[in-house]
Amino acid sequence: MPPRAYLKGETMALRIGRCLLRELRKAKKLSQVELAKRVRDLGVDLSDTTVSEFERNERICTNILTLKGISRVLGCHIDDLYEFPDS
């Protein structure tokens, strides 16, 4: 089956799973700015704007280094960052 066309405003993140970054970040009592800074301190480029886009499912993170940096700061596994629907 060929991939379907995206509707205006629809993102790949919404199609493949829901980002749980906001819940994980808040559980650690970190702001978006603090999370981004701690990830940058690990040598991975990440802005608080990008964190916000991930959290709103407006952008999907495909960079393994970014995923590893975020998961390291949050003390979770990369797999914990997204919730995938059963299908």
N, C-alpha and C positions, 0 to 999 in steps of 0.2 A: 504494500500500500504506500503510495507516495506521501510525503509529508504535506499536511494541509497548510494553506496560506494563513499567516497571522492577521488578525483583525487589528485595526488601528488601536494602539494603546495596550494590546496584549503582549505579554513578554514570555520568553522562554522559561523564566523562573516560575511563573504561574502554571505553566504547562507541565513541568517536570516535578514540582514539589513546592512545599511552603518553607520559606526560610525561618528558622527558629532562633536566629541570631539575637533579636530583641529580647526574647525571654531569657536566653542564656546570659546575655550582657547584664540585664537588670538583676538577675539572681546573684551576680557577682558585684552588684552595686557600682557599676562602671557607667560613665557617660559615653556617648559616641566619641567625643573628643579624647577621653582617657583611653578607650580601647584602641583607637587609631594610633595614639602616641606610643602605647606599649607595643603594638605590633611593629611600628616604625623602629622602636628601640631594638627589636630583633633583627633589623636590617631589611625589613619588607616594606615597600612603599604602600601606604594606605592612608587615605584621608577620611575625615569624619563625614564628608559629603558622600563618599563611596559607601561607608558603613550605613548611612541613612538609606541610600538607594538599595542596598542589599536587603535591609530590614523591611522596606516597602515593596519588595519583589519587583522593583523597577529595573534591577540589574542582577545578573547571576554571576557568581564568582567561578571562573574556570581556571584560575591560576593556582596551582597546587601549593606554591610557596605562601600565597596569601591565606589559603585555607588552613595550612599548617600553622601559620603565625597566629591566626585568630583562635584556632582550637587550642594552641599552647597557652595563650593568654587566658582563655576562658576555662582551661583545665578540663577539656572534653575531647572526644574523638571527632575527627572530621565528619564521620557519618552522623553525628549528633546535630550538625548545623542545619540539616534539611529534613523535613518530614515528607515522605513519599506516599502517595495514595496507593491503596491496594488495588491492583488491576492485573 
